Amino acid sequence: MGEEVKVFGYWASPYSYRAELALKLKGVSYEYINEDIFGNKSDLLLKYNPVHKKVPVLLHNGKPIVESLVILEYIEETWKHNPYLPQDPYDKATARFWVKFIDEKCFPTLWLAAWSPENEREKVTKEACEYLKTLESALNGKKFFGGETIGMVDIVASSVGYFIRVTQEIMGVNLLSADEFPQLFQWSEDFANCSIVKESLPPRDKLLPFVKGLIAKYQQDNAKA
């Protein structure tokens, strides 16, 4: 009998996408369960993630693992083949630093810059550009953050290279441009065009109207406040 591997996610979530891509890079078969995170969350999701009650959840042989970065570490340690973290301790620590930087600094600020009212956008945009400049320096001439192959930093940075670019297009904010950040922009193109990545990313023609709807609701709610 084979292993039981399930992913509880949401099709448009950059966080649950990470778990799926990691499993595909490892060649691990899994069952995907799409959750209605804006409406009726399943009893199983609430059972397996009673603290945060959100996706993603990785279920491995009946044992739940939650939080996307924890899941990425678990997948790497459980299935040793096709590693996406460096083996050298220093390089591994460096990769973890950039992962933390993306999730705690870069992604939230870019998200805020795309959604902020115009009177607040200039300050946030300046900060976001500084973070992008810092992130671009981590590429240092490499095709991917992981070198010639996709690594953990690339998986996490997809939130910047794909999901944020869609949001910025809708809002008319172009922070990650080829002129301002040529290497980072090229990375985002190369990453999104990898066959294994294409299989996992939500279709752009489906993601665009979904994000537009989120933005409209956000603006409507703010107008009432």
N, C-alpha and C positions, 0 to 999 in steps of 0.2 A: 504494500500500500504506500502511495506517494505522500509527500508532505502536503499539508493543508496551508495554502497561502491565500489570504484575501486582503483586498484593499477597500476600505470604506472611504469614499471620496466624493468630490463634487466636480463635475466636468469642467467648470471654469475656474477652479481654485488653483493658483500657482503653487500652493503648498501640497495639495494631494497629488498634483502632477509630478512633484519631485519623487515621491515614493514609487510611482509607476515607472518613471524613466530609470530610476536606480535598478529596479527589478529587471527591466528590459535589457539594460546594459550588462547585467549579470546572467541574462538568459534564463531567469527563473519564471516559470509559469505561475499565474495567479488568477484568481477570480475577482473581477471588479464589481463593486456594489455602489451605485450612485445614490447619494443621500439627498433628500429634499431639505437642505440646510436653512432655507428661508420659510419653510412651512412646517411640515410634519416629519420631524426627525424620527428615525426608526427606534424601536425598543432596543434593538441590538447595539446601535450606536451609543445610546444612553447607558447601556449596560457596560460596554467596553471602554467608554471614555466618560465616566460619571463626573469627573472633576471639571473638565472644560466643555464637554458635550459638543465637540466639533470634530471636523475632519482635518487631516487624515488619521485613520486608524489602520495599522497593519496587524492582521491576525495570523499568527504563525503557530500551527498545530494547537489552536485553541487559546493561545496566549496573546493578549493584546499589547501592542506597543503604540504609544501616542506621541504627538509632536513631530513635525516633519524632520527636524535635524536629528532628533533621537532615533527616528526610524532609519535615516540614512546611515547613521553610525551602526545600528543594529544589522542592517542588510550587509554592510561592508564586513562586519565581523563574523556574520553567520555563513555567508557564501564567499569564500576566499578567492575564487577565481575572478578574473577580469576586475582587478582592484581599481577603485577610483579615488583612493587616498594614497599618497606617496608612502613608500616603505621606510624611507629615512625619517628618523624622529623629528629632526629640525624642519624638514620639508612638510611633514605631516602637521606639525604645530603651526607652520606658516599658513597652510591651507585652511586650517581651523580658524585662524585669525581673520582671514578674508571672508570666510563664511559668516562669522560673527559681525564683521563690519557691514556686509551687505544687508543682513537681516535687521541690525539694530540702528544703522545710520543711513545707508544708501537708499534702500527700498522705501522705508517710511517717508523720507524727505522728498523723494521723487514723486511718490503718491500724493503727498501734500501739495507739491508744486503744481501738479496737474489739476487738482481739485480746488485749490484755494481761490477765494474771490480776488478780483483783479487788484484791489487796493492792498492786498497782503502778498500778492504773488511775487513781486520783485525781490523781496528779502529772502523768501523761501527758495526761489529759483537760483539766486546767487549761491546759497548754501548747497543746493542740489548739484550745481555745476562743479563746485569744489570736491564734492564726494565722487562725482563721475571722473574727474581728473585723477583723483587718488586711486580709484578702482582701475582706471586705464593703465596706471603705472605698474600694476601687478601683472599685466600681460607681458610687458618687457620684451616685445618682439615675438612672442609665441603665438601660435594659431589659436590655442585654447589656454585657459588658465592652467589646465592639467598638462600642457605641453602639446604633443601631437594628437593626443586622445582626450576625450571628455573626462573631466575629473569632478570631484565633489563641488568645487567652487563654481564650475560651469553649470552644474545642476541647479545650484542655489541662485546663481546670477541670472538664470532664465527669467526670474521675476522682473528683472530690470531690462533684459534684452528683448523680451517678447511681450509680456503682459503690460508693462508700463508704456511701451511704444504704442500699443493699441489705444490705451487711455489718452496718451498725449495727442495722438492723431485726432481723436474725437474732440478734445478740448482746444485744439489749435495751438498746442504748446510743443515746441520741437527742441527738447533739451539734448537728447542723444542723437546728434546730427553727424553726418560724415565730415562736415567742415570743422566742427569744434572738437570732435573726438573720433578721428579717423580709424584708429586701431580698435577702439571699443565698438564702434559701429560695424566694422568689418567682422569682428568676432561675432556680433549678434546675427549677422547675415550667415556666416559660416555655420554657426550653431543651429540656427533654425532650418538650414538646408540639409543637415545630416539626416539620412533616411530614418534612423532609429528615433530621432527627435521628432521628425514629422509625424511618425506614427502615434506619438503621445500627446503632442500639443493640441489644444482645442482648435477646431477650424476657425480661421480668421473671420470668414463670412458669418459665422455663428456667434463668435465672441464680440464682434463690433456692436450689433444691436443689443446684446445682453448688457454690455458695459454702458451703452447709451441710456438704457433703461435705469441702471443703477444711479448714473449721474443725475438723470431727471428727477428721480425719487429723492436723492440727496438734496438737490436744489429746492425742491418743493417743500421738504421737511424743514430746511433752514429758513425758508420764506415764512413759514408758519410760526417759527420760534421767536 
